[in-house]
Each structure stands twice: as C-alpha cells, then as structure tokens.
Amino acid sequence: MKQTEQILFLEPVMKEVLWGGTRLRDDYHYAIPSEHTGECWAVSAHDHGDCLVACGAYQGQTLSRLWKEHRELFGDMEGERFPLLVKIIDAKQDLSIQVHPDDEYAKQKENGSFGKMECWYILDCDQDASIVIGHHAKNKEEVAQMIHEGRFEAFIRTIPIKKGDFFQINPGTVHAIKGGTLILETQQNSDITYRVYDYGRLTNGKPRELHIEKSIDVIQAPFEESAAVTKREIKQGQAMDREMLVTCKYYTVEKQDVHGNITMPQDKRFLIYSVIDGKGMIDGVTIKKGTHFILPTGYGDFTLEGTMSLICSYC
C-alpha cells in the first residue's frame, strides 16, 4: 500500500442555519445546500454529522466507523468517541448568546455526552467585527438576575476582532460569534449548546429553544478575562513558520505557514490538518484551501511543500 493511501482525506458535512450565508461556497468552493449555510463540519465523527473518507484505502467509510473498527489508526486511543471536531463557521448574522457545559455536567444532564471546550481562529471578518466572550456580572446571583431581567446589553462582554485572532472558549464561558465573521473552530466532539438569548428570532414561526436554567447552572462567575487569552509563540524556519496557539487537556492547536519544502515526523496518535489558505502538496498529493485530512498513527515522515497556511490539531 502506498503511504499516501493511508491519508484520511475527509468529505465535509454542511449545515443549514438561520444565521448562515454563502462564504463556504464563495471562499472555499464547497457545494452548499442553500444561501443560509453556516457550518462546515470538516473533521467529524459525530452522530449529527459523520464525515466520509474521500479516497484511499478507507474510501467511503465514516470516521466514526474507523474509530470503532480501526482504532490502531489512532494509536489505540481509549474512549467511545473520536475526541475532536473541526468546523468552519460562516456567521452572516449573529449567533445566539450561549454557553457550554463541562464534561461532568454534560455527563449528568446530557445522557453521558462530552462537555464542550472549543477554540476559534478568525479566518476572516468584517472591518468592524466583534465577538462576545464573557460577561460583566459580579457573581452567580447577578448572572441569574441579569438574565431573568433580560439585561443582555449590560450583561455580555463584546470585544473587537481582526483576521488572525485566536481565542480559547472554556466550558462555562458566555460567548457568541457575531455577524461578518468566518472562523475555524477546534472543539471536543460534542454538540451540546445552551442558548441564553437569541434576539427573539423565529424558526418556522416559533422562537428557538432557550436553556436558561442550565445556562445559569454552568456559567462561570465572575468571568476571568485571562481564560480566553492564549500565549502565542512563533518559531520561524527556513521553509515553515510554526505558531503554537493553545495546549489544553483536550487538544493542542498550532498554525503552520509553509513557504517551501519541509519534512516532519508524524509522532502523534493522529494529526488533523486543515488548509486555510494557499495550496501545495503533502507527499506529492495536491492540497489547497478547504482541504481537510488526518495523518494516522505510524504514517511516518511526511513532506509539506508549497505556499500555504494550515491549522494542525492533535490530542
């Protein structure tokens, strides 16, 4: 078997949402189901969107099936579910104000689900774009009071953003992606979201479900600004610059800017790659903006060449 036959190139799953747009088609040339497509589940083994392997030795198999039947591809890692989920999110309009539970709360309240820690790399955004991270309540009592009284403008903490920014969103952090933002999200393999506020929007004539009491349960108070800030370190090289974005209990995420030809070892249980700009090759196979793939355990040394930016994650 050729080494490149083992690369798991994945077919993304698209999601229609009321706040989505067309940038997944316009910027990434994906086939999208409608003009309101907000999410590309690029690397996913979740029940709500299970990616197929596009080619190679495992063509046509789902990532969840490989996790179940070929755990050797992932270093015989333990766990019922593939641990990570990578998305590209096109927010044409504001997303709801929301919060995620941690593992312990989700296990108790959400049928044994993982909690949800995630991080955002800002791929692009409008000139005056902003996001919501955190809140201004002094304690849990004030969190409950401000939410029940609908004082959301005073409650939420909004900060300006620019292309290339990066944020870690810990469980318990109030957050929202706002309109005019395109992000790459790396997260635990979970689809548990508690909506705190949704601007009174309707779906099929009805307001979307809110999760007020669960949200109040899990929101951390007071918010600590440092919780969303990561120490970014850049190592410049002759053919590639590497920027460490975050390392936490659930994942490590780094940005790699390739400008030449570089050979590296695959010494992790698996490596997830998303090409976010430019084009090039991995071991002679063409990759470009919008390509997502996994290098499994034991793949060995691999060569990246070209002019491109990639986000790499592993755990």
C-alpha positions as CSV (number, residue, x, y, z in Angstrom):
1,M,0.0,0.0,0.0
2,K,1.3,3.4,-0.9
3,Q,1.9,5.6,2.2
4,T,-0.4,8.3,0.8
5,E,-3.3,5.7,0.6
6,Q,-3.3,6.0,4.4
7,I,-4.1,9.7,4.5
8,L,-7.7,10.2,5.6
9,F,-9.0,12.9,3.3
10,L,-12.5,13.8,4.5
11,E,-15.7,15.0,2.8
12,P,-17.1,17.8,4.9
13,V,-20.8,17.9,6.1
14,M,-22.6,21.1,5.5
15,K,-25.2,22.6,7.9
16,E,-28.1,25.0,7.1
17,V,-28.8,27.5,9.9
18,L,-30.8,30.7,10.0
19,W,-27.6,32.9,10.6
20,G,-25.5,31.3,7.8
21,G,-24.5,32.6,4.4
22,T,-22.6,31.6,1.3
23,R,-19.0,32.1,2.1
24,L,-18.4,28.3,2.4
25,R,-19.2,28.3,-1.3
26,D,-17.7,31.6,-2.3
27,D,-14.4,31.4,-0.3
28,Y,-13.9,27.6,-0.1
29,H,-15.8,26.3,-3.2
30,Y,-17.8,23.8,-1.2
31,A,-21.1,22.6,-2.6
32,I,-23.6,24.1,-0.1
33,P,-27.3,23.2,0.3
34,S,-28.7,26.8,0.5
35,E,-27.9,30.5,0.9
36,H,-28.1,30.0,4.6
37,T,-25.2,27.6,5.1
38,G,-23.4,28.3,8.3
39,E,-21.3,25.3,9.2
40,C,-18.9,23.0,7.5
41,W,-18.2,20.0,9.8
42,A,-14.8,19.3,8.2
43,V,-13.5,16.6,10.6
44,S,-16.3,15.0,12.4
45,A,-17.3,11.6,13.8
46,H,-20.4,12.9,15.5
47,D,-23.9,11.4,15.0
48,H,-25.1,14.8,13.8
49,G,-22.5,14.9,11.0
50,D,-20.2,12.0,10.3
51,C,-17.5,12.6,7.6
52,L,-16.8,10.1,4.9
53,V,-13.3,9.3,3.8
54,A,-13.0,10.7,0.2
55,C,-10.3,8.4,-1.2
56,G,-7.6,5.9,-0.4
57,A,-7.6,2.7,1.5
58,Y,-10.7,3.6,3.6
59,Q,-12.7,5.4,0.9
60,G,-16.4,5.6,1.7
61,Q,-16.1,4.7,5.3
62,T,-17.2,7.1,8.0
63,L,-14.8,8.5,10.5
64,S,-16.8,7.0,13.4
65,R,-16.6,3.6,11.8
66,L,-12.8,3.9,11.6
67,W,-12.7,4.9,15.2
68,K,-14.8,1.9,16.1
69,E,-13.2,-0.8,13.9
70,H,-9.7,0.5,13.2
71,R,-8.6,2.1,16.5
72,E,-5.0,1.3,15.5
73,L,-5.1,4.3,13.1
74,F,-5.4,6.5,16.2
75,G,-2.8,4.9,18.4
76,D,-5.3,2.6,20.1
77,M,-6.5,5.7,21.9
78,E,-9.2,5.0,24.5
79,G,-12.7,6.4,24.5
80,E,-16.1,5.6,23.0
81,R,-15.9,8.5,20.5
82,F,-13.3,10.2,18.3
83,P,-12.3,13.1,20.6
84,L,-12.2,16.2,18.3
85,L,-14.5,18.0,15.9
86,V,-13.2,20.7,13.5
87,K,-15.6,23.2,11.8
88,I,-15.5,26.2,9.6
89,I,-18.3,28.6,10.6
90,D,-19.7,31.3,8.4
91,A,-21.7,33.8,10.5
92,K,-23.5,36.1,8.2
93,Q,-25.7,37.1,11.1
94,D,-25.1,37.0,14.9
95,L,-25.3,33.6,16.6
96,S,-27.2,33.2,19.8
97,I,-25.6,34.1,23.2
98,Q,-24.7,30.7,24.5
99,V,-22.6,28.7,26.9
100,H,-21.3,25.1,27.0
101,P,-21.2,22.7,30.0
102,D,-18.1,20.8,31.1
103,D,-17.7,17.0,31.0
104,E,-19.1,16.4,34.4
105,Y,-22.3,18.5,33.9
106,A,-22.9,17.1,30.4
107,K,-22.4,13.5,31.6
108,Q,-25.1,14.0,34.3
109,K,-27.6,16.1,32.3
110,E,-27.0,15.2,28.6
111,N,-27.0,11.4,28.5
112,G,-23.3,10.9,29.0
113,S,-22.2,13.4,26.3
114,F,-18.8,15.1,26.4
115,G,-18.8,18.7,27.6
116,K,-17.6,21.2,25.1
117,M,-14.3,23.1,25.2
118,E,-13.5,24.9,21.9
119,C,-11.2,27.4,20.3
120,W,-11.6,29.9,17.5
121,Y,-9.2,31.0,14.8
122,I,-10.5,34.1,13.0
123,L,-10.1,33.2,9.3
124,D,-11.7,36.5,8.2
125,C,-14.0,39.2,9.4
126,D,-15.6,42.5,8.6
127,Q,-13.5,45.6,9.4
128,D,-15.7,46.5,12.4
129,A,-16.4,42.9,13.5
130,S,-16.7,41.8,17.2
131,I,-17.4,38.7,19.2
132,V,-18.9,38.0,22.6
133,I,-16.6,36.4,25.2
134,G,-17.5,36.7,28.9
135,H,-19.9,38.8,30.9
136,H,-20.0,41.7,33.4
137,A,-21.9,40.1,36.3
138,K,-20.0,40.1,39.6
139,N,-21.3,36.7,40.8
140,K,-23.8,33.9,40.1
141,E,-26.7,35.7,41.7
142,E,-26.1,38.7,39.4
143,V,-25.8,36.3,36.4
144,A,-29.3,34.9,37.2
145,Q,-30.8,38.4,37.9
146,M,-29.5,40.0,34.6
147,I,-30.6,37.0,32.5
148,H,-34.1,36.8,34.0
149,E,-34.5,40.6,33.7
150,G,-33.3,40.5,30.0
151,R,-30.5,43.0,30.6
152,F,-28.3,41.4,27.9
153,E,-26.6,44.5,26.6
154,A,-25.3,45.2,30.1
155,F,-24.6,41.5,30.7
156,I,-22.4,40.5,27.7
157,R,-18.8,41.4,27.1
158,T,-18.2,42.3,23.5
159,I,-14.6,42.7,22.1
160,P,-13.3,43.8,18.7
161,I,-11.6,41.2,16.5
162,K,-9.4,41.1,13.4
163,K,-8.3,38.4,11.0
164,G,-5.7,36.0,12.6
165,D,-7.0,36.5,16.2
166,F,-7.4,33.3,18.3
167,F,-9.5,32.6,21.4
168,Q,-9.9,29.7,23.8
169,I,-13.5,29.2,24.9
170,N,-13.6,27.2,28.1
171,P,-16.8,25.5,29.3
172,G,-18.9,28.0,31.4
173,T,-17.8,31.0,29.2
174,V,-20.6,33.1,27.8
175,H,-19.9,33.6,24.1
176,A,-21.3,34.3,20.6
177,I,-19.9,34.6,17.1
178,K,-21.3,37.8,15.6
179,G,-22.2,38.6,12.0
180,G,-19.5,39.1,9.4
181,T,-17.1,36.5,10.9
182,L,-15.6,33.4,9.4
183,I,-13.8,31.1,11.9
184,L,-12.1,27.7,12.2
185,E,-13.3,26.0,15.3
186,T,-11.5,23.1,17.0
187,Q,-13.5,21.5,19.8
188,Q,-14.4,18.5,21.8
189,N,-16.6,16.1,19.9
190,S,-19.8,17.4,21.3
191,D,-22.9,19.2,20.0
192,I,-24.2,20.4,23.4
193,T,-25.0,24.1,23.4
194,Y,-27.2,26.1,25.9
195,R,-28.8,29.2,24.4
196,V,-29.0,32.1,26.8
197,Y,-30.5,34.6,24.4
198,D,-31.5,34.6,20.7
199,Y,-32.7,38.1,19.9
200,G,-36.3,36.9,19.7
201,R,-35.7,35.2,16.3
202,L,-38.2,32.7,14.9
203,T,-37.7,29.4,13.1
204,N,-40.9,28.2,11.4
205,G,-42.8,30.9,13.2
206,K,-41.6,29.8,16.7
207,P,-38.8,31.1,18.9
208,R,-35.8,28.8,19.1
209,E,-35.5,26.9,22.4
210,L,-33.6,28.6,25.2
211,H,-31.9,26.8,28.1
212,I,-32.0,29.5,30.8
213,E,-31.7,27.4,34.0
214,K,-29.0,25.1,32.6
215,S,-27.1,28.2,31.3
216,I,-27.2,29.8,34.8
217,D,-26.0,26.5,36.3
218,V,-22.9,26.3,34.2
219,I,-21.9,30.0,33.6
220,Q,-18.7,30.8,35.5
221,A,-18.9,34.0,37.5
222,P,-17.1,36.3,37.7
223,F,-15.6,36.0,34.2
224,E,-11.8,35.9,34.1
225,E,-10.5,37.7,31.0
226,S,-7.3,35.6,31.0
227,A,-9.4,32.5,30.5
228,A,-9.8,33.3,26.8
229,V,-6.3,34.5,26.1
230,T,-3.6,32.1,25.0
231,K,0.2,32.8,24.8
232,R,1.0,32.6,21.2
233,E,4.6,31.6,20.3
234,I,6.1,31.7,16.8
235,K,9.1,29.6,15.7
236,Q,10.3,30.8,12.3
237,G,12.0,28.3,10.0
238,Q,13.6,28.2,6.5
239,A,10.6,26.5,5.0
240,M,7.9,26.8,7.7
241,D,6.8,29.1,10.5
242,R,5.0,27.4,13.4
243,E,2.8,29.2,15.8
244,M,1.6,27.4,18.9
245,L,-2.0,28.6,19.5
246,V,-3.1,26.6,22.5
247,T,-2.4,23.5,24.5
248,C,-5.0,22.2,26.9
249,K,-6.4,19.0,28.4
250,Y,-8.3,18.1,25.2
251,Y,-6.2,19.3,22.3
252,T,-3.2,21.1,21.0
253,V,-3.7,23.5,18.1
254,E,-1.0,25.2,16.0
255,K,-0.8,27.2,12.8
256,Q,1.8,26.2,10.2
257,D,2.8,28.6,7.4
258,V,4.6,26.7,4.7
259,H,6.9,28.6,2.2
260,G,9.0,25.9,0.7
261,N,9.6,22.2,1.3
262,I,9.8,20.6,4.8
263,T,9.8,17.0,6.0
264,M,8.5,16.3,9.5
265,P,7.7,13.2,11.6
266,Q,4.2,12.0,12.4
267,D,4.9,11.2,16.0
268,K,1.4,11.8,17.5
269,R,-1.6,9.4,17.8
270,F,-3.0,11.3,14.9
271,L,-2.6,14.8,13.2
272,I,-5.6,16.7,11.9
273,Y,-4.8,19.2,9.2
274,S,-7.0,22.0,7.6
275,V,-5.6,24.1,4.8
276,I,-6.9,27.6,5.4
277,D,-5.1,29.4,2.7
278,G,-2.9,28.8,-0.4
279,K,-2.0,25.5,-2.0
280,G,0.7,22.9,-2.1
281,M,1.3,19.2,-1.6
282,I,1.6,16.5,1.0
283,D,3.9,13.7,-0.2
284,G,3.2,14.7,-3.7
285,V,-0.6,14.8,-3.3
286,T,-2.2,18.2,-4.1
287,I,-3.9,20.0,-1.3
288,K,-5.5,23.5,-1.3
289,K,-7.5,25.9,0.8
290,G,-10.5,23.9,2.1
291,T,-8.8,20.5,2.2
292,H,-9.0,18.6,5.5
293,F,-7.2,15.4,6.3
294,I,-5.9,13.1,9.1
295,L,-2.5,11.5,9.3
296,P,-2.9,8.3,11.3
297,T,-0.6,6.6,13.8
298,G,2.6,5.2,12.2
299,Y,2.3,7.2,9.0
300,G,6.0,8.1,9.3
301,D,7.8,11.1,8.0
302,F,5.8,13.4,5.7
303,T,6.7,16.3,3.4
304,L,4.7,19.5,3.0
305,E,5.6,21.8,0.1
306,G,4.1,24.9,-1.4
307,T,2.9,28.2,-0.1
308,M,0.0,27.7,2.3
309,S,-1.3,28.1,5.8
310,L,-2.6,25.2,7.8
311,I,-4.2,24.6,11.2
312,C,-2.9,21.4,12.8
313,S,-4.5,19.8,15.9
314,Y,-3.9,16.7,17.9
315,C,-4.5,15.2,21.4
